[in-house]
Amino acid sequence: MNARWLRGAMLVTALAFWWGTGAGCATKQTAQWEGRVGNYQYDDAVKEFGPPDKKETTGDGTLVTEWTLQHRQVYTTPGVGMGWGWRGRWGWGGGYDINSTPEVALQLHFGPDGRLLTWKRLYK
């Protein structure tokens, strides 16, 4: 099996999985949060996501909150290396590629009246 073909097949599979999980649907999620600005309350966020992972009040009374939506996931895939390996001269070299997904957080800023002022999605 050609090493380039194998790497390409793995990439296509990963992209198909990523797209199927809704990760590629940023437009719908953005529209949802834009419609909530000015209407969404801090209590609504706690009902939807539970207590925030981080919470801080600034000097002007703005409440900055953060919820972790997806934790970082580390995974390995077989590396495609040619050379001396356990299968002989031109076999798989035995290496692995270490990959990770980003941690995704939602940061919401609420005014002193408890209404949503701004929002942003963070990738760490």
KEDREN-518910 format. One record per atom (N, C-alpha, C, CB): atom name; residue number from 1; x, y negated, z. Coordinates in pm, whole numbers, plus 32768, in hexadecimal, padded with zeros to 4 digits. Glycine has a CB too. Layout:
{node CA,NUM,{X,Y,Z}}
...
% end
This chain:
{node N,1,{8055,8075,8000}}
{node CA,1,{8000,8000,8000}}
{node C,1,{805A,7F84,8000}}
{node CB,1,{7F9F,8000,807B}}
{node N,2,{803D,7F25,7FAE}}
{node CA,2,{808A,7EAB,7FA1}}
{node C,2,{8079,7E55,801E}}
{node CB,2,{8060,7E5D,7F22}}
{node N,3,{80E9,7E21,8053}}
{node CA,3,{80E5,7DD1,80CD}}
{node C,3,{8095,7D51,80BA}}
{node CB,3,{8173,7DB0,80FB}}
{node N,4,{80A1,7D12,8047}}
{node CA,4,{8054,7C97,802F}}
{node C,4,{7FBF,7CB3,802B}}
{node CB,4,{8080,7C55,7FAB}}
{node N,5,{7F9A,7D23,7FED}}
{node CA,5,{7F0D,7D48,7FE7}}
{node C,5,{7ED6,7D5D,8073}}
{node CB,5,{7EF9,7DC6,7F92}}
{node N,6,{7F23,7DA2,80C8}}
{node CA,6,{7EF7,7DBE,8150}}
{node C,6,{7EE6,7D3D,819F}}
{node CB,6,{7F5C,7E1A,8196}}
{node N,7,{7F45,7CE3,8196}}
{node CA,7,{7F3C,7C63,81DE}}
{node C,7,{7EC5,7C13,81AA}}
{node CB,7,{7FBF,7C12,81CE}}
{node N,8,{7EAF,7C13,8128}}
{node CA,8,{7E3C,7BCB,80EE}}
{node C,8,{7DB8,7C06,811C}}
{node CB,8,{7E44,7BCD,8057}}
{node N,9,{7DB1,7C8B,8120}}
{node CA,9,{7D35,7CCC,814E}}
{node C,9,{7D1A,7CAB,81E0}}
{node CB,9,{7D3F,7D65,813B}}
{node N,10,{7D81,7CA6,8232}}
{node CA,10,{7D70,7C84,82C0}}
{node C,10,{7D41,7BF3,82CE}}
{node CB,10,{7DF4,7C98,830E}}
{node N,11,{7D77,7B99,827C}}
{node CA,11,{7D4E,7B0D,8280}}
{node C,11,{7CBC,7AFD,8258}}
{node CB,11,{7DA7,7AB8,8225}}
{node N,12,{7C93,7B40,81ED}}
{node CA,12,{7C08,7B38,81C0}}
{node C,12,{7BAA,7B6F,822B}}
{node CB,12,{7BF5,7B85,813C}}
{node N,13,{7BCF,7BDC,826A}}
{node CA,13,{7B7D,7C16,82D5}}
{node C,13,{7B70,7BB6,834A}}
{node CB,13,{7BB8,7C9B,8304}}
{node N,14,{7BE0,7B79,8372}}
{node CA,14,{7BDD,7B1A,83E2}}
{node C,14,{7B87,7AA1,83C1}}
{node CB,14,{7C6C,7AED,8405}}
{node N,15,{7B93,7A6C,8348}}
{node CA,15,{7B42,79FA,8320}}
{node C,15,{7AAE,7A1C,831B}}
{node CB,15,{7B6F,79C5,8299}}
{node N,16,{7A8E,7A92,82EA}}
{node CA,16,{7A01,7ABC,82E5}}
{node C,16,{79C8,7AC8,8372}}
{node CB,16,{79F4,7B42,829B}}
{node N,17,{7A15,7AFF,83CE}}
{node CA,17,{79E7,7B0A,8458}}
{node C,17,{79D6,7A7F,8495}}
{node CB,17,{7A4B,7B5C,84AC}}
{node N,18,{7A37,7A26,847E}}
{node CA,18,{7A32,799F,84B6}}
{node C,18,{79B8,7955,8481}}
{node CB,18,{7AB2,7951,8495}}
{node N,19,{799F,795E,83FF}}
{node CA,19,{792D,791A,83C3}}
{node C,19,{78AA,7954,83F7}}
{node CB,19,{7933,7924,832B}}
{node N,20,{78A5,79D8,8409}}
{node CA,20,{782C,7A1A,8439}}
{node C,20,{7809,79FB,84C9}}
{node CB,20,{783A,7AAD,8429}}
{node N,21,{786C,79CF,8519}}
{node CA,21,{7851,79AE,85A5}}
{node C,21,{7817,7923,85B4}}
{node CB,21,{78CF,79B9,85F6}}
{node N,22,{780B,78D9,8546}}
{node CA,22,{77D4,7852,854F}}
{node C,22,{783E,77E9,8564}}
{node CB,22,{7770,784A,85BE}}
{node N,23,{78BD,7811,856A}}
{node CA,23,{7927,77B1,8580}}
{node C,23,{7933,774E,850D}}
{node CB,23,{79AB,77F9,8595}}
{node N,24,{7908,7773,8498}}
{node CA,24,{790F,771B,8425}}
{node C,24,{7897,76C0,8417}}
{node CB,24,{791F,776B,83A9}}
{node N,25,{783B,76BF,8474}}
{node CA,25,{77C0,7671,846A}}
{node C,25,{77C8,75F2,84BC}}
{node CB,25,{774A,76C4,8497}}
{node N,26,{7830,75A4,84A9}}
{node CA,26,{7843,752B,84F9}}
{node C,26,{77DB,74C0,84DB}}
{node CB,26,{78CE,74F4,84E1}}
{node N,27,{77A7,74B9,8462}}
{node CA,27,{7747,7451,843D}}
{node C,27,{76C8,745D,8490}}
{node CB,27,{7726,745A,83A9}}
{node N,28,{7693,74D4,84A1}}
{node CA,28,{7619,74E7,84EF}}
{node C,28,{762F,74C0,8580}}
{node CB,28,{75EA,7579,84E5}}
{node N,29,{76A0,74EA,85BB}}
{node CA,29,{76BC,74CA,8647}}
{node C,29,{76D1,7435,865A}}
{node CB,29,{7737,7518,8677}}
{node N,30,{7713,73F3,85FA}}
{node CA,30,{772A,7363,8603}}
{node C,30,{76A5,7319,8601}}
{node CB,30,{7784,7333,8591}}
{node N,31,{764D,733F,85A8}}
{node CA,31,{75CB,72FE,859E}}
{node C,31,{757A,7311,861E}}
{node CB,31,{757D,7335,8526}}
{node N,32,{7585,7385,8659}}
{node CA,32,{753D,73A1,86D5}}
{node C,32,{756B,7340,8744}}
{node CB,32,{7553,7433,8701}}
{node N,33,{75EF,732E,8753}}
{node CA,33,{7621,72D8,87BE}}
{node C,33,{760A,7244,87A0}}
{node CB,33,{76B5,72F1,87D5}}
{node N,34,{7611,721C,8723}}
{node CA,34,{75F6,7191,8700}}
{node C,34,{7567,716B,8725}}
{node CB,34,{760F,7178,866A}}
{node N,35,{750A,71C6,8714}}
{node CA,35,{747F,71AD,8737}}
{node C,35,{7467,71A6,87CD}}
{node CB,35,{7428,7216,86FC}}
{node N,36,{74C2,71DD,881C}}
{node CA,36,{74B2,71DD,88AD}}
{node C,36,{74E9,715F,88F0}}
{node CB,36,{74F7,7256,88E7}}
{node N,37,{753F,7115,88AA}}
{node CA,37,{757A,709C,88E5}}
{node C,37,{750A,703B,890A}}
{node CB,37,{75DF,7058,8882}}
{node N,38,{750B,700D,8986}}
{node CA,38,{74A6,6FB0,89B8}}
{node C,38,{742C,6FF4,89F3}}
{node CB,38,{747B,6F56,894B}}
{node N,39,{7415,7075,89D4}}
{node CA,39,{739F,70BD,8A05}}
{node C,39,{73C0,712C,8A67}}
{node CB,39,{7353,70F7,8991}}
{node N,40,{7434,7166,8A57}}
{node CA,40,{745E,71DB,8AA6}}
{node C,40,{7491,71AD,8B2D}}
{node CB,40,{74CB,722D,8A5C}}
{node N,41,{7467,71F0,8B97}}
{node CA,41,{748C,71CC,8C20}}
{node C,41,{74F4,722F,8C57}}
{node CB,41,{740F,71C9,8C7B}}
{node N,42,{753E,7204,8CBC}}
{node CA,42,{759F,725B,8CFD}}
{node C,42,{755A,72D8,8D33}}
{node CB,42,{75E8,7210,8D6F}}
{node N,43,{74E6,72C9,8D6E}}
{node CA,43,{749C,733C,8DA3}}
{node C,43,{7478,73A0,8D34}}
{node CB,43,{741C,730D,8DEB}}
{node N,44,{745A,736E,8CBC}}
{node CA,44,{743E,73C6,8C4A}}
{node C,44,{74B9,741A,8C28}}
{node CB,44,{7411,7374,8BCE}}
{node N,45,{752E,73DB,8C2C}}
{node CA,45,{75AB,7422,8C0D}}
{node C,45,{75C7,748E,8C75}}
{node CB,45,{7621,73BF,8C07}}
{node N,46,{75AE,7471,8CF4}}
{node CA,46,{75C5,74D4,8D5D}}
{node C,46,{7564,7549,8D4D}}
{node CB,46,{75B6,7494,8DEA}}
{node N,47,{74E8,752D,8D26}}
{node CA,47,{7488,7599,8D0E}}
{node C,47,{74B3,75F0,8C98}}
{node CB,47,{73FC,755F,8CF4}}
{node N,48,{74EB,75B1,8C2F}}
{node CA,48,{7511,75FA,8BB8}}
{node C,48,{7595,7646,8BC5}}
{node CB,48,{7519,759B,8B44}}
{node N,49,{75FA,7608,8C06}}
{node CA,49,{7680,7642,8C0C}}
{node C,49,{76AC,766D,8C98}}
{node CB,49,{76E2,75E1,8BD7}}
{node N,50,{7661,764A,8CFF}}
{node CA,50,{768D,7664,8D88}}
{node C,50,{76E4,75F1,8DB8}}
{node CB,50,{76D9,76EB,8D90}}
{node N,51,{771D,75FE,8E2F}}
{node CA,51,{7773,7592,8E63}}
{node C,51,{77EC,757E,8E07}}
{node CB,51,{77A1,75B2,8EF3}}
{node N,52,{7817,7500,8DF4}}
{node CA,52,{788A,74E8,8D9B}}
{node C,52,{790C,7520,8DD6}}
{node CB,52,{7899,7452,8D7F}}
{node N,53,{7968,7544,8D7C}}
{node CA,53,{79EB,7572,8DA8}}
{node C,53,{7A40,7500,8DDE}}
{node CB,53,{7A34,75B8,8D35}}
{node N,54,{7A2D,7489,8DA6}}
{node CA,54,{7A72,7410,8DD4}}
{node C,54,{7A0D,73A0,8DDC}}
{node CB,54,{7AE9,73E9,8D75}}
{node N,55,{7A1E,734A,8E3F}}
{node CA,55,{79BF,72DC,8E53}}
{node C,55,{7A09,7269,8E96}}
{node CB,55,{7943,7309,8EA8}}
{node N,56,{79FC,71F2,8E5D}}
{node CA,56,{7A43,717E,8E93}}
{node C,56,{79F0,7101,8E79}}
{node CB,56,{7AD0,7170,8E55}}
{node N,57,{79EC,70A7,8EDA}}
{node CA,57,{79A7,7028,8ECA}}
{node C,57,{7A0F,6FBA,8EBB}}
{node CB,57,{7948,700B,8F42}}
{node N,58,{7A03,6F6A,8E51}}
{node CA,58,{7A61,6EFD,8E39}}
{node C,58,{7A38,6E82,8E8A}}
{node CB,58,{7A68,6EDA,8DA2}}
{node N,59,{7A8B,6E1C,8E87}}
{node CA,59,{7A71,6DA2,8ED3}}
{node C,59,{79F2,6D5A,8EAB}}
{node CB,59,{7AE4,6D46,8EC3}}
{node N,60,{79CA,6D66,8E2D}}
{node CA,60,{7950,6D20,8E00}}
{node C,60,{78D2,6D74,8E13}}
{node CB,60,{795E,6CFA,8D6E}}
{node N,61,{78DD,6DE7,8E57}}
{node CA,61,{7869,6E3B,8E73}}
{node C,61,{784C,6EA4,8E0A}}
{node CB,61,{77F3,6DE5,8E82}}
{node N,62,{789F,6EAD,8DA2}}
{node CA,62,{788C,6F13,8D3B}}
{node C,62,{78B4,6F9B,8D73}}
{node CB,62,{78DE,6EF2,8CBB}}
{node N,63,{785F,6FFD,8D60}}
{node CA,63,{787B,7085,8D8C}}
{node C,63,{78B2,70D3,8D15}}
{node CB,63,{77FA,70CA,8DC4}}
{node N,64,{792F,7103,8D22}}
{node CA,64,{7970,7151,8CB8}}
{node C,64,{796D,71E2,8CE4}}
{node CB,64,{7A05,711F,8C9D}}
{node N,65,{792D,7237,8C94}}
{node CA,65,{791F,72C5,8CB5}}
{node C,65,{7958,7319,8C45}}
{node CB,65,{788B,72EA,8CCF}}
{node N,66,{797F,7393,8C68}}
{node CA,66,{79B6,73ED,8C02}}
{node C,66,{798E,747D,8C21}}
{node CB,66,{7A50,73E1,8BFC}}
{node N,67,{795C,74C0,8BBB}}
{node CA,67,{7937,754D,8BC3}}
{node C,67,{798E,759B,8B62}}
{node CB,67,{789F,7562,8BA5}}
{node N,68,{79C2,760C,8B8D}}
{node CA,68,{7A0D,7665,8B34}}
{node C,68,{79A8,76BE,8AED}}
{node CB,68,{7A76,76BA,8B82}}
{node N,69,{79A5,76B5,8A68}}
{node CA,69,{7948,7704,8A19}}
{node C,69,{7984,7789,89ED}}
{node CB,69,{791B,76B6,89A0}}
{node N,70,{7A07,7788,89D3}}
{node CA,70,{7A4B,7803,89A7}}
{node C,70,{7AD8,7801,89E0}}
{node CB,70,{7A4D,780F,890B}}
{node N,71,{7AFC,786B,8A26}}
{node CA,71,{7B83,7876,8A5D}}
{node C,71,{7BE3,78A5,89F0}}
{node CB,71,{7B85,78D6,8AD5}}
{node N,72,{7C61,7883,8A03}}
{node CA,72,{7CC9,78AF,89A5}}
{node C,72,{7CD2,7946,89A5}}
{node CB,72,{7D53,7870,89C8}}
{node N,73,{7CDA,7981,892F}}
{node CA,73,{7CE8,7A11,8922}}
{node C,73,{7D68,7A2E,88D6}}
{node CB,73,{7C6D,7A50,88D8}}
{node N,74,{7DBC,7A82,8911}}
{node CA,74,{7E3A,7AA8,88D3}}
{node C,74,{7E2B,7B36,889F}}
{node CB,74,{7EB1,7A9C,8937}}
{node N,75,{7E57,7B4D,8824}}
{node CA,75,{7E4E,7BD2,87E9}}
{node C,75,{7EC7,7BE9,8790}}
{node CB,75,{7DCA,7BE3,8799}}
{node N,76,{7EE2,7C65,8774}}
{node CA,76,{7F53,7C87,871D}}
{node C,76,{7F21,7CCF,86A1}}
{node CB,76,{7FBB,7CDE,8768}}
{node N,77,{7F6A,7CBD,8636}}
{node CA,77,{7F4F,7D05,85BA}}
{node C,77,{7FD3,7D41,858B}}
{node CB,77,{7F10,7CA7,854D}}
{node N,78,{7FCD,7DB1,8547}}
{node CA,78,{804A,7DEC,8516}}
{node C,78,{808E,7D8C,84B5}}
{node CB,78,{802E,7E73,84D0}}
{node N,79,{810E,7D75,84CD}}
{node CA,79,{815B,7D22,8472}}
{node C,79,{817B,7D6F,83F4}}
{node CB,79,{81DD,7CF0,84B4}}
{node N,80,{8183,7D29,8386}}
{node CA,80,{81A3,7D6B,8308}}
{node C,80,{8236,7D4D,82EC}}
{node CB,80,{8145,7D3B,8292}}
{node N,81,{828C,7DA6,8319}}
{node CA,81,{831B,7D95,8305}}
{node C,81,{8355,7E10,82C2}}
{node CB,81,{8362,7D79,838A}}
{node N,82,{83AA,7DFC,8264}}
{node CA,82,{83E8,7E6D,8220}}
{node C,82,{8478,7E7B,8251}}
{node CB,82,{83E4,7E5B,8185}}
{node N,83,{84A7,7EF1,8253}}
{node CA,83,{8530,7F09,827E}}
{node C,83,{8539,7F8E,82C4}}
{node CB,83,{8562,7E98,82DA}}
{node N,84,{859A,7F9B,8318}}
{node CA,84,{85AC,8018,8361}}
{node C,84,{8548,801E,83D2}}
{node CB,84,{863C,8025,8398}}
{node N,85,{84F4,8080,83D1}}
{node CA,85,{8490,8090,843A}}
{node C,85,{847C,8123,8456}}
{node CB,85,{840B,804F,8413}}
{node N,86,{841B,8140,84A3}}
{node CA,86,{8403,81CA,84CB}}
{node C,86,{83D6,8220,8456}}
{node CB,86,{839B,81CF,8538}}
{node N,87,{83AA,81E2,83E5}}
{node CA,87,{837D,8230,8372}}
{node C,87,{83EB,823E,8307}}
{node CB,87,{8302,81F0,8334}}
{node N,88,{8462,8212,8325}}
{node CA,88,{84CC,821F,82C2}}
{node C,88,{84F7,8199,828D}}
{node CB,88,{849F,8277,8250}}
{node N,89,{8543,819C,8223}}
{node CA,89,{8583,8123,81F0}}
{node C,89,{851F,80B5,81C9}}
{node CB,89,{85D8,8145,8179}}
{node N,90,{84B5,80D6,8180}}
{node CA,90,{8459,806F,8151}}
{node C,90,{83D3,8070,819A}}
{node CB,90,{8441,8080,80BE}}
{node N,91,{83D0,80AC,820E}}
{node CA,91,{8353,80B3,825B}}
{node C,91,{833A,8035,82AB}}
{node CB,91,{8355,812A,82B7}}
{node N,92,{82D1,8039,82F7}}
{node CA,92,{82AB,7FCA,834D}}
{node C,92,{8316,7FB6,83B7}}
{node CB,92,{8221,7FE2,838F}}
{node N,93,{833D,7F3B,83CD}}
{node CA,93,{83A9,7F1C,842A}}
{node C,93,{8383,7F28,84BC}}
{node CB,93,{83DA,7E94,8412}}
{node N,94,{8303,7F37,84DA}}
{node CA,94,{82D9,7F4A,8564}}
{node C,94,{82BC,7ECA,85AF}}
{node CB,94,{8341,7F95,85AC}}
{node N,95,{82C6,7E56,8570}}
{node CA,95,{82AE,7DD7,85B5}}
{node C,95,{821B,7DB5,85BD}}
{node CB,95,{82F8,7D67,8570}}
{node N,96,{81FC,7D59,8615}}
{node CA,96,{8173,7D29,8625}}
{node C,96,{8172,7C92,8621}}
{node CB,96,{8134,7D5D,86A9}}
{node N,97,{8108,7C59,85E9}}
{node CA,97,{80F3,7BC9,85EC}}
{node C,97,{8097,7BAB,8662}}
{node CB,97,{80B7,7B95,8564}}
{node N,98,{80BC,7B49,86B3}}
{node CA,98,{8069,7B20,8724}}
{node C,98,{801B,7AA5,86FA}}
{node CB,98,{80C0,7B04,87A5}}
{node N,99,{7F98,7AAB,8705}}
{node CA,99,{7F3F,7A3F,86DC}}
{node C,99,{7EE8,7A17,8752}}
{node CB,99,{7EE8,7A6A,8663}}
{node N,100,{7EA9,79A2,8748}}
{node CA,100,{7E4A,797A,87AF}}
{node C,100,{7DE1,791E,8774}}
{node CB,100,{7E93,7935,8825}}
{node N,101,{7D6E,791F,87B2}}
{node CA,101,{7D04,78C1,878E}}
{node C,101,{7D0E,784B,87EE}}
{node CB,101,{7C76,7904,8794}}
{node N,102,{7CE3,77D5,87C6}}
{node CA,102,{7CEC,7763,8821}}
{node C,102,{7C81,776B,888D}}
{node CB,102,{7CE0,76E0,87D5}}
{node N,103,{7C9C,7728,88FC}}
{node CA,103,{7C34,7716,8962}}
{node C,103,{7BDD,76A3,8931}}
{node CB,103,{7C71,76F8,89F2}}
{node N,104,{7B5B,76B4,8937}}
{node CA,104,{7AFD,764E,8908}}
{node C,104,{7AB0,7619,8980}}
{node CB,104,{7A9B,7689,889C}}
{node N,105,{7AAF,7595,898E}}
{node CA,105,{7A69,7555,89FD}}
{node C,105,{7A0C,74E9,89C7}}
{node CB,105,{7ACE,7519,8A64}}
{node N,106,{79A4,74CE,8A11}}
{node CA,106,{7946,7464,89F0}}
{node C,106,{7953,73F8,8A5B}}
{node CB,106,{78B2,7499,89E6}}
{node N,107,{7975,737F,8A31}}
{node CA,107,{7983,7310,8A8F}}
{node C,107,{790E,72B0,8A7A}}
{node CB,107,{7A0D,72C7,8A7C}}
{node N,108,{78C3,7296,8AE5}}
{node CA,108,{7851,723D,8ADF}}
{node C,108,{7868,71C8,8B3F}}
{node CB,108,{77CE,7288,8B03}}
{node N,109,{784A,714E,8B10}}
{node CA,109,{7856,70D6,8B61}}
{node C,109,{77C8,70A2,8B7D}}
{node CB,109,{78AE,7068,8B1A}}
{node N,110,{77A8,7094,8BFC}}
{node CA,110,{7724,7063,8C24}}
{node C,110,{7732,6FDB,8C66}}
{node CB,110,{76DF,70C7,8C85}}
{node N,111,{76D5,6F81,8C48}}
{node CA,111,{76D5,6EFD,8C85}}
{node C,111,{76A7,6F03,8D16}}
{node CB,111,{767C,6E9E,8C36}}
{node N,112,{76AE,6E92,8D5E}}
{node CA,112,{7682,6E8E,8DEA}}
{node C,112,{75F0,6EB8,8DFB}}
{node CB,112,{7695,6E02,8E22}}
{node N,113,{759F,6EA8,8D93}}
{node CA,113,{7512,6ED1,8D98}}
{node C,113,{74FE,6F66,8D7C}}
{node CB,113,{74C1,6E80,8D35}}
{node N,114,{756C,6FAF,8D60}}
{node CA,114,{7565,703E,8D49}}
{node C,114,{754C,7066,8CB9}}
{node CB,114,{74FC,7078,8D9D}}
{node N,115,{7541,7005,8C5C}}
{node CA,115,{7526,7022,8BCF}}
{node C,115,{75AA,7035,8B82}}
{node CB,115,{74D3,6FB0,8B8F}}
{node N,116,{75A5,708E,8B1E}}
{node CA,116,{761A,70AE,8ACD}}
{node C,116,{7645,7035,8A7A}}
{node CB,116,{75FD,7125,8A71}}
{node N,117,{76C4,700E,8A8A}}
{node CA,117,{76FC,6F9F,8A3D}}
{node C,117,{7747,6FD2,89C1}}
{node CB,117,{775A,6F4C,8A96}}
{node N,118,{77A3,7030,89D6}}
{node CA,118,{77F2,7068,896A}}
{node C,118,{780D,70FA,8986}}
{node CB,118,{7877,701A,8958}}
{node N,119,{7837,7140,891F}}
{node CA,119,{785B,71CD,892C}}
{node C,119,{78D0,71E9,88D0}}
{node CB,119,{77E3,7229,890B}}
{node N,120,{791D,724F,88F0}}
{node CA,120,{7984,727D,8893}}
{node C,120,{79A7,730D,88B1}}
{node CB,120,{7A02,7224,889C}}
{node N,121,{79CC,7353,8848}}
{node CA,121,{79F7,73DE,8852}}
{node C,121,{7A8F,73DC,8853}}
{node CB,121,{79BF,7436,87DC}}
{node N,122,{7ACB,7420,88B4}}
{node CA,122,{7B5C,7425,88C4}}
{node C,122,{7B90,74AF,88A3}}
{node CB,122,{7B85,73FD,8952}}
{node N,123,{7BFE,74B3,885A}}
{node CA,123,{7C41,7532,883B}}
{node C,123,{7CCB,752A,887C}}
{node CB,123,{7C4C,754C,879F}}
{node N,124,{7CE1,7583,88DC}}
{node CA,124,{7D5F,757F,8928}}
{node C,124,{7DB7,75F4,8905}}
{node CB,124,{7D44,757E,89BD}}
% end
